[in-house]
Amino acid sequence: MEKLIYLDNAATTLRKPPGVAEAVAQAILTAGNAARGAHGASMQASRTVYETRQKLARLLGCPRPDHVVFTSNSTTALNICDWDSAEVSDVLYADYGIATRPGAHCAPRLHEALGTVRQGAVRFSFSVFNSEDEADMAIQAVKELAQSK
């Protein structure tokens, strides 16, 4: 495999900058849950979140820090015909070097409603570490697999 395209960021992000790892370690040791209490650790966490929103708003030219929204990543799931999601995920990895996550995930009732309990879905979780080229490669791979069915 020439290069791994990691699109399973909802589970665990494979690559983290050193500064992120240090900040996470510090937060684990000292931070409370933002907006979840009136005690000191929670209040400090809330201040940290708001200060970060202010900095990002300035950086992005956004007039209101409360319009800055944090999300962990961008996830989408799909099926290709009646192809089992584990098989699709295996082919994406073996033939294209794309790591995804197959299965029923965290939405069993949705899978019941969609009739995909048995086959599950292939989940693609993009993050800031993925390039536009990687997203394009994933789209092309899915097109090729869909055309082969």
N, CA, C and O of each residue as an XYZ file, in Angstrom:
596
protein
N       0.852     -1.168      0.000
C       0.000      0.000      0.000
C       0.898      1.230      0.000
O       1.742      1.399      0.880
N       0.704      2.077     -0.991
C       1.548      3.251     -1.145
C       1.318      4.269     -0.029
O       2.268      4.701      0.624
N       0.063      4.653      0.190
C      -0.267      5.654      1.208
C      -1.646      5.337      1.773
O      -2.585      5.061      1.027
N      -1.755      5.379      3.080
C      -3.033      5.160      3.730
C      -3.830      6.460      3.729
O      -3.328      7.504      4.145
N      -5.064      6.391      3.265
C      -5.991      7.521      3.375
C      -6.912      7.178      4.527
O      -7.755      6.289      4.410
N      -6.758      7.868      5.625
C      -7.448      7.523      6.864
C      -8.754      8.287      6.961
O      -8.757      9.491      7.219
N      -9.881      7.584      6.752
C     -11.206      8.207      6.814
C     -12.056      7.570      7.898
O     -13.255      7.364      7.711
N     -11.442      7.260      9.026
C     -12.150      6.705     10.181
C     -11.899      7.592     11.391
O     -11.644      7.100     12.490
N     -11.972      8.902     11.182
C     -11.636      9.854     12.229
C     -12.664      9.950     13.344
O     -12.356     10.464     14.419
N     -13.876      9.468     13.111
C     -14.867      9.511     14.183
C     -14.499      8.544     15.299
O     -14.834      8.773     16.461
N     -13.813      7.469     14.948
C     -13.422      6.480     15.955
C     -12.200      6.972     16.717
O     -12.254      7.166     17.932
N     -11.134      7.167     16.023
C      -9.890      7.660     16.618
C      -9.100      8.322     15.515
O      -8.825      7.701     14.487
N      -8.737      9.551     15.709
C      -7.926     10.213     14.709
C      -6.520      9.669     14.803
O      -5.901      9.694     15.867
N      -6.023      9.181     13.692
C      -4.714      8.546     13.650
C      -3.593      9.545     13.901
O      -2.662      9.260     14.654
N      -3.677     10.699     13.283
C      -2.595     11.670     13.355
C      -3.019     12.873     14.177
O      -4.092     13.436     13.962
N      -2.186     13.258     15.103
C      -2.436     14.450     15.903
C      -1.153     15.256     15.987
O      -0.086     14.687     16.218
N      -1.232     16.582     15.803
C      -0.045     17.404     15.984
C       0.409     17.339     17.443
O      -0.423     17.155     18.331
N       1.698     17.485     17.706
C       2.193     17.415     19.092
C       1.472     18.387     20.029
O       1.195     18.038     21.176
N       1.168     19.587     19.564
C       0.475     20.558     20.409
C      -0.898     20.085     20.842
O      -1.330     20.367     21.960
N      -1.589     19.366     19.968
C      -2.908     18.829     20.310
C      -2.764     17.759     21.391
O      -3.518     17.748     22.364
N      -1.801     16.869     21.217
C      -1.582     15.813     22.208
C      -1.252     16.423     23.574
O      -1.740     15.946     24.599
N      -0.434     17.466     23.592
C      -0.086     18.126     24.854
C      -1.306     18.791     25.480
O      -1.518     18.690     26.689
N      -2.113     19.473     24.660
C      -3.303     20.147     25.181
C      -4.317     19.146     25.721
O      -4.945     19.393     26.750
N      -4.479     18.021     25.034
C      -5.413     16.995     25.499
C      -4.932     16.422     26.826
O      -5.729     16.227     27.743
N      -3.634     16.150     26.933
C      -3.091     15.619     28.189
C      -3.322     16.615     29.328
O      -3.695     16.217     30.431
N      -3.107     17.882     29.073
C      -3.329     18.914     30.093
C      -4.807     18.987     30.474
O      -5.143     19.109     31.652
N      -5.685     18.913     29.480
C      -7.124     18.981     29.759
C      -7.587     17.785     30.576
O      -8.412     17.929     31.478
N      -7.060     16.607     30.267
C      -7.437     15.406     31.018
C      -7.071     15.562     32.492
O      -7.788     15.088     33.374
N      -5.969     16.217     32.741
C      -5.495     16.363     34.120
C      -6.169     17.496     34.883
O      -6.234     17.459     36.111
N      -6.675     18.514     34.164
C      -7.129     19.715     34.875
C      -8.529     20.211     34.535
O      -9.133     20.914     35.344
N      -9.059     19.872     33.378
C     -10.296     20.531     32.926
C     -11.549     19.858     33.451
O     -11.596     18.647     33.670
N     -12.551     20.681     33.643
C     -13.892     20.183     33.922
C     -14.673     20.197     32.621
O     -14.118     20.502     31.566
N     -15.949     19.872     32.686
C     -16.805     19.899     31.500
C     -17.388     21.289     31.329
O     -18.029     21.818     32.237
N     -17.165     21.877     30.164
C     -17.683     23.217     29.891
C     -19.204     23.218     29.959
O     -19.859     22.304     29.459
N     -19.755     24.247     30.579
C     -21.204     24.461     30.666
C     -21.929     23.332     31.384
O     -23.117     23.118     31.141
N     -21.247     22.609     32.257
C     -21.872     21.480     32.956
C     -21.859     21.643     34.467
O     -22.232     20.717     35.188
N     -21.442     22.787     34.955
C     -21.425     22.969     36.394
C     -21.009     24.384     36.760
O     -20.565     25.154     35.908
N     -21.160     24.718     38.039
C     -20.798     26.044     38.528
C     -19.499     26.009     39.323
O     -19.094     27.028     39.883
N     -18.841     24.857     39.381
C     -17.582     24.757     40.121
C     -16.429     25.306     39.269
O     -16.579     25.520     38.066
N     -15.305     25.523     39.901
C     -14.164     26.174     39.263
C     -13.684     25.512     37.983
O     -13.444     26.197     36.989
N     -13.538     24.182     37.988
C     -13.011     23.503     36.805
C     -13.965     23.640     35.622
O     -13.520     23.829     34.490
N     -15.262     23.547     35.870
C     -16.238     23.698     34.796
C     -16.256     25.128     34.273
O     -16.318     25.351     33.064
N     -16.203     26.085     35.174
C     -16.206     27.497     34.770
C     -14.957     27.811     33.942
O     -15.041     28.533     32.948
N     -13.805     27.278     34.340
C     -12.580     27.516     33.572
C     -12.679     26.887     32.191
O     -12.248     27.485     31.206
N     -13.235     25.701     32.112
C     -13.413     25.054     30.810
C     -14.334     25.894     29.925
O     -14.072     26.049     28.733
N     -15.408     26.435     30.499
C     -16.327     27.290     29.736
C     -15.611     28.545     29.244
O     -15.810     28.964     28.104
N     -14.782     29.143     30.091
C     -14.018     30.325     29.674
C     -13.057     29.971     28.535
O     -12.919     30.729     27.575
N     -12.410     28.839     28.646
C     -11.471     28.417     27.608
C     -12.184     28.228     26.276
O     -11.679     28.652     25.237
N     -13.352     27.594     26.299
C     -14.124     27.394     25.068
C     -14.512     28.748     24.477
O     -14.378     28.956     23.271
N     -14.995     29.672     25.318
C     -15.428     30.974     24.801
C     -14.248     31.782     24.267
O     -14.355     32.419     23.219
N     -13.128     31.757     24.978
C     -11.935     32.471     24.502
C     -11.466     31.910     23.166
O     -11.019     32.659     22.297
N     -11.565     30.606     23.003
C     -11.200     29.987     21.726
C     -12.156     30.437     20.634
O     -11.728     30.716     19.514
N     -13.451     30.512     20.947
C     -14.428     31.014     19.973
C     -14.104     32.454     19.572
O     -14.191     32.807     18.396
N     -13.733     33.284     20.547
C     -13.378     34.671     20.243
C     -12.176     34.739     19.301
O     -12.185     35.495     18.330
N     -11.150     33.952     19.592
C      -9.950     33.958     18.746
C     -10.278     33.489     17.329
O      -9.824     34.088     16.354
N     -11.059     32.427     17.217
C     -11.424     31.927     15.892
C     -12.307     32.920     15.145
O     -12.156     33.085     13.934
N     -13.214     33.577     15.837
C     -14.075     34.573     15.200
C     -13.225     35.710     14.622
O     -13.455     36.151     13.495
N     -12.252     36.178     15.391
C     -11.358     37.227     14.885
C     -10.578     36.724     13.664
O     -10.486     37.415     12.650
N     -10.028     35.534     13.772
C      -9.243     34.956     12.685
C     -10.068     34.813     11.412
O      -9.573     35.075     10.315
N     -11.327     34.396     11.555
C     -12.192     34.131     10.405
C     -13.014     35.336      9.961
O     -13.739     35.258      8.969
N     -12.907     36.454     10.688
C     -13.686     37.634     10.341
C     -15.156     37.502     10.674
O     -15.995     38.141     10.039
N     -15.477     36.689     11.653
C     -16.857     36.474     12.084
C     -17.184     37.513     13.164
O     -16.457     37.598     14.154
N     -18.250     38.303     13.008
C     -18.541     39.355     13.982
C     -19.024     38.849     15.348
O     -18.987     39.595     16.327
N     -19.470     37.610     15.423
C     -20.024     37.101     16.684
C     -19.385     35.767     17.061
O     -19.530     34.781     16.339
N     -18.672     35.735     18.199
C     -18.061     34.478     18.645
C     -19.074     33.361     18.874
O     -18.732     32.186     18.738
N     -20.315     33.705     19.218
C     -21.312     32.660     19.451
C     -21.777     32.026     18.140
O     -22.565     31.080     18.163
N     -21.307     32.527     17.004
C     -21.597     31.898     15.721
C     -20.514     30.902     15.309
O     -20.627     30.255     14.268
N     -19.475     30.781     16.116
C     -18.438     29.780     15.880
C     -18.895     28.490     16.557
O     -19.104     28.456     17.770
N     -19.047     27.438     15.771
C     -19.550     26.166     16.278
C     -18.457     25.119     16.150
O     -17.801     25.012     15.114
N     -18.269     24.353     17.209
C     -17.274     23.288     17.184
C     -17.953     21.964     16.855
O     -18.982     21.618     17.436
N     -17.376     21.242     15.934
C     -17.808     19.885     15.643
C     -16.564     19.005     15.644
O     -15.458     19.489     15.404
N     -16.741     17.728     15.911
C     -15.572     16.863     15.993
C     -15.064     16.445     14.625
O     -13.861     16.250     14.453
N     -15.933     16.305     13.666
C     -15.537     15.893     12.327
C     -16.761     15.896     11.432
O     -17.841     16.332     11.831
N     -16.582     15.413     10.244
C     -17.684     15.322      9.294
C     -17.816     13.864      8.866
O     -16.901     13.298      8.268
N     -18.943     13.272      9.174
C     -19.133     11.848      8.907
C     -20.286     11.638      7.948
O     -21.322     12.295      8.047
N     -20.097     10.723      7.027
C     -21.174     10.311      6.148
C     -21.124      8.788      6.027
O     -20.058      8.185      6.150
N     -22.250      8.191      5.793
C     -22.302      6.734      5.650
C     -23.049      6.402      4.378
O     -23.937      7.141      3.950
N     -22.677      5.272      3.773
C     -23.337      4.885      2.533
C     -23.368      3.375      2.374
O     -22.652      2.638      3.052
N     -24.203      2.949      1.475
C     -24.279      1.554      1.059
C     -24.138      1.514     -0.454
O     -24.508      2.462     -1.147
N     -23.602      0.417     -0.959
C     -23.530      0.198     -2.401
C     -24.373     -1.038     -2.688
O     -23.993     -2.164     -2.367
N     -25.532     -0.793     -3.305
C     -26.499     -1.861     -3.591
C     -26.732     -2.686     -2.321
O     -26.965     -2.121     -1.252
N     -26.673     -3.995     -2.429
C     -26.865     -4.838     -1.248
C     -25.537     -5.431     -0.773
O     -25.518     -6.429     -0.052
N     -24.449     -4.820     -1.175
C     -23.115     -5.261     -0.818
C     -22.888     -5.074      0.677
O     -23.137     -3.988      1.201
N     -22.429     -6.091      1.364
C     -22.175     -6.024      2.794
C     -21.144     -4.937      3.087
O     -20.122     -4.838      2.409
N     -21.423     -4.127      4.101
C     -20.545     -2.983      4.394
C     -19.127     -3.416      4.766
O     -18.169     -2.703      4.467
N     -18.981     -4.571      5.413
C     -17.634     -5.048      5.762
C     -16.835     -5.375      4.504
O     -15.637     -5.097      4.434
N     -17.504     -5.968      3.507
C     -16.815     -6.270      2.246
C     -16.406     -4.992      1.529
O     -15.293     -4.898      1.010
N     -17.299     -4.007      1.496
C     -16.978     -2.729      0.850
C     -15.789     -2.084      1.552
O     -14.861     -1.608      0.897
N     -15.815     -2.067      2.861
C     -14.727     -1.473      3.628
C     -13.412     -2.215      3.368
O     -12.362     -1.588      3.230
N     -13.469     -3.534      3.302
C     -12.267     -4.327      3.012
C     -11.699     -4.000      1.632
O     -10.486     -3.858      1.478
N     -12.575     -3.878      0.622
C     -12.116     -3.556     -0.730
C     -11.533     -2.143     -0.781
O     -10.508     -1.912     -1.422
N     -12.187     -1.209     -0.107
C     -11.654      0.161     -0.077
C     -10.242      0.180      0.502
O      -9.373      0.905      0.017
N     -10.019     -0.621      1.540
C      -8.702     -0.669      2.162
C      -7.690     -1.408      1.280
O      -6.595     -0.904      1.033
N      -8.056     -2.591      0.813
C      -7.115     -3.424      0.055
C      -6.784     -2.840     -1.313
O      -5.624     -2.853     -1.724
N      -7.787     -2.330     -2.023
C      -7.572     -1.884     -3.400
C      -7.259     -0.392     -3.528
O      -6.631      0.031     -4.498
N      -7.694      0.399     -2.555
C      -7.532      1.850     -2.677
C      -6.734      2.474     -1.535
O      -6.391      3.655     -1.596
N      -6.437      1.698     -0.497
C      -5.706      2.243      0.645
C      -6.529      3.224      1.465
O      -5.988      4.162      2.050
N      -7.847      3.005      1.504
C      -8.750      3.912      2.222
C      -9.316      3.193      3.444
O      -9.980      2.165      3.310
N      -9.055      3.728      4.628
C      -9.548      3.138      5.870
C     -10.888      3.769      6.237
O     -10.986      4.983      6.415
N     -11.921      2.930      6.350
C     -13.260      3.379      6.740
C     -13.744      2.474      7.862
O     -12.998      1.615      8.332
N     -14.981      2.659      8.293
C     -15.545      1.813      9.338
C     -16.881      1.240      8.866
O     -17.805      1.997      8.570
N     -16.992     -0.075      8.793
C     -18.262     -0.693      8.405
C     -19.099     -1.075      9.618
O     -18.594     -1.136     10.739
N     -20.380     -1.331      9.385
C     -21.221     -1.881     10.440
C     -22.476     -1.085     10.693
O     -22.841     -0.193      9.928
N     -23.130     -1.431     11.791
C     -24.393     -0.787     12.156
C     -24.181      0.493     12.956
O     -25.126      1.266     13.119
N     -22.991      0.740     13.454
C     -22.625      1.966     14.151
C     -23.521      2.207     15.361
O     -23.847      1.273     16.093
N     -23.911      3.433     15.565
C     -24.622      3.800     16.797
C     -26.097      4.101     16.544
O     -26.731      4.784     17.349
N     -26.639      3.614     15.467
C     -28.012      3.972     15.121
C     -28.824      2.738     14.734
O     -29.270      2.637     13.591
N     -29.027      1.802     15.656
C     -29.744      0.578     15.290
C     -31.171      0.844     14.807
O     -31.642      0.163     13.896
N     -31.856      1.804     15.388
C     -33.239      2.068     14.951
C     -33.282      2.664     13.546
O     -34.196      2.390     12.769
N     -32.290      3.474     13.240
C     -32.223      4.012     11.885
C     -31.963      2.892     10.886
O     -32.572      2.857      9.817
N     -31.060      1.977     11.230
C     -30.810      0.838     10.338
C     -32.065     -0.022     10.184
O     -32.329     -0.542      9.100
N     -32.836     -0.175     11.259
C     -34.101     -0.910     11.151
C     -35.042     -0.205     10.174
O     -35.655     -0.843      9.318
N     -35.147      1.112     10.310
C     -36.052      1.881      9.451
C     -35.610      1.836      7.988
O     -36.446      1.825      7.084
N     -34.310      1.812      7.759
C     -33.785      1.807      6.390
C     -33.648      0.406      5.815
O     -33.383      0.239      4.624
N     -33.829     -0.604      6.669
C     -33.679     -1.977      6.207
C     -32.230     -2.380      5.986
O     -31.943     -3.230      5.143
N     -31.306     -1.772      6.743
C     -29.880     -2.051      6.557
C     -29.245     -2.707      7.781
O     -28.031     -2.623      7.966
N     -30.047     -3.355      8.612
C     -29.516     -3.992      9.824
C     -28.480     -5.043      9.464
O     -27.403     -5.079     10.059
N     -28.792     -5.896      8.501
C     -27.880     -6.977      8.129
C     -26.615     -6.456      7.455
O     -25.515     -6.922      7.753
N     -26.765     -5.502      6.555
C     -25.608     -5.053      5.783
C     -24.863     -3.906      6.444
O     -23.679     -3.717      6.165
N     -25.502     -3.138      7.302
C     -24.837     -1.988      7.909
C     -24.572     -0.908      6.880
O     -25.267     -0.817      5.868
N     -23.573     -0.100      7.139
C     -23.191      0.979      6.227
C     -21.690      1.207      6.359
O     -21.083      0.855      7.370
N     -21.109      1.794      5.335
C     -19.694      2.158      5.366
C     -19.619      3.625      5.777
O     -20.191      4.494      5.119
N     -18.921      3.886      6.853
C     -18.841      5.246      7.396
C     -17.510      5.879      7.026
O     -16.444      5.311      7.260
N     -17.597      7.057      6.447
C     -16.438      7.879      6.120
C     -16.431      9.061      7.090
O     -17.398      9.820      7.142
N     -15.365      9.222      7.847
C     -15.274     10.318      8.819
C     -14.072     11.180      8.461
O     -12.925     10.819      8.727
N     -14.356     12.314      7.858
C     -13.310     13.232      7.428
C     -12.920     14.162      8.568
O     -13.737     14.475      9.434
N     -11.668     14.600      8.560
C     -11.212     15.566      9.558
C     -10.307     16.584      8.887
O     -10.070     16.523      7.681
N      -9.809     17.511      9.676
C      -8.910     18.539      9.145
C      -7.624     17.933      8.599
O      -6.898     18.597      7.859
N      -7.332     16.699      8.947
C      -6.115     16.056      8.479
C      -6.259     15.486      7.073
O      -5.266     15.104      6.455
N      -7.484     15.425      6.565
C      -7.699     14.897      5.222
C      -7.652     16.031      4.203
O      -8.177     17.120      4.434
N      -7.012     15.748      3.078
C      -6.900     16.747      2.015
C      -8.081     16.621      1.053
O      -8.819     15.635      1.071
N      -8.236     17.629      0.228
C      -9.269     17.582     -0.803
C      -8.986     16.442     -1.776
O      -9.912     15.783     -2.250
N      -7.701     16.208     -2.075
C      -7.333     15.091     -2.951
C      -7.779     13.753     -2.358
O      -8.253     12.883     -3.088
N      -7.633     13.581     -1.040
C      -8.066     12.336     -0.402
C      -9.576     12.162     -0.503
O     -10.062     11.057     -0.745
N     -10.318     13.255     -0.318
C     -11.775     13.190     -0.462
C     -12.140     12.828     -1.897
O     -13.033     12.012     -2.124
N     -11.455     13.429     -2.864
C     -11.718     13.119     -4.273
C     -11.399     11.656     -4.577
O     -12.129     11.004     -5.324
N     -10.310     11.136     -4.001
C      -9.953      9.736     -4.219
C     -11.021      8.810     -3.639
O     -11.342      7.783     -4.238
N     -11.571      9.166     -2.481
C     -12.633      8.355     -1.874
C     -13.880      8.371     -2.750
O     -14.520      7.337     -2.943
N     -14.224      9.534     -3.275
C     -15.390      9.644     -4.165
C     -15.186      8.780     -5.401
O     -16.093      8.056     -5.813
N     -13.995      8.855     -5.994
C     -13.705      8.062     -7.188
C     -13.775      6.566     -6.884
O     -14.308      5.792     -7.680
N     -13.242      6.164     -5.744
C     -13.272      4.744     -5.364
C     -14.709      4.260     -5.216
O     -15.052      3.183     -5.704
N     -15.552      5.040     -4.549
C     -16.957      4.653     -4.375
C     -17.659      4.568     -5.738
O     -18.442      3.649     -5.973
N     -17.381      5.520     -6.631
C     -17.979      5.468     -7.976
C     -17.580      4.179     -8.679
O     -18.422      3.496     -9.262
N     -16.285      3.846     -8.622
C     -15.808      2.634     -9.292
C     -16.462      1.388     -8.700
O     -16.862      0.486     -9.436
N     -16.570      1.338     -7.388
C     -17.197      0.170     -6.755
C     -18.678      0.079     -7.118
O     -19.187     -1.011     -7.381
N     -19.367      1.208     -7.132
C     -20.796      1.212     -7.476
C     -20.990      0.766     -8.925
O     -21.937      0.037     -9.220
N     -20.120      1.188     -9.820
C     -20.229      0.806    -11.223
C     -19.917     -0.677    -11.434
O     -20.386     -1.286    -12.395
N     -19.126     -1.248    -10.532
C     -18.782     -2.664    -10.668
C     -19.912     -3.577    -10.206
O     -19.875     -4.773    -10.493
N     -20.897     -3.063     -9.512
C     -22.003     -3.885     -8.980
C     -23.128     -3.984     -9.943
O     -24.133     -4.635     -9.655
